[in-house]
């Protein structure tokens, strides 16, 4: 794995962890119930939380569901993502 590929995967993992944190903060212990209630494919949402790649439009939908903007989303858990 190249340094660039590692950076991308590490960042996707952080994104998934942040989505998991936001879901739990909303009181959903189960990702499937969260996905179902928000009309998101349960299997796809599970992959997002595990660090799978996702389309930017899907990402924007998710932060909209959480009622936050990009700056708020990236304010936690990404402090060292810019280090190469």
N, C-alpha and C positions, 0 to 999 in steps of 0.2 A: 504494500500500500504506500503510495507516495505521500509526501507531506501535505499536499493539497487535498488528497482524498481523505486523509486522517482528519484534517481541519474540518472538512465538510461533514464527515460522519460524527465527529465530536459535537459540532454545532447542532446537527439534527437531533442528536441524543439530548442535548440541553433543551432544545425546543420541545421535544416530547416530554421531558421532565417538567418543564414549565406548564405545559398543557395539563399534565396530571395534577400538578399543584393547584392550578386554577379550578379544575373540576372538583377536587376535594374541598377546596375553600368554599365552593358553592354547596357543599353538603352531600355530594354524590360519592359514595364509597365504591360504586360499581360503574366502570366506564360504559358498559353496555346500556345501562338505564339512562345515563346522561346522553348518549348518542341517540337512543330511541326517542327520548323526550324532545330532542332538538333536531329531529329528522335528518340524522347523519347515519350513514352506513356504519353499523356497529363494528364490523370487521375492519373497515377502513380506519375508523377512529382509533381502534385498538392499535393498528399499525402506526398511526401518527404518534401515539404516546410511547411507542417503542423505538422511535427515531427513524421511521421510514420517511422517504422524501415525499413532499406534498406540493401540490400546485399552489401558487401564490393566492389565487382566488379562493381556494379552500381554506388557506391560512387566514385570510381576511374575514371569511365567514365565521371562523372559530373565535377570532378576537372580538368580532361584533356580538356574538352570542354571550361572551363574557363581559361585554359592556366596557371594553377598554380600547385604547388606541395602541399604535405600534410602540410609541415611546414607553408607555406603561408596561406593555408586554415584555419588552427587552430590558426593563429597569432591574429585573431580578434574574439571577442565574446565568448571565452572559458576560460577567465582568472580564473574564480572560479570553473571550472568544476571538478577540482581534490579535492575540499573540500568535506569532507564527514560529 
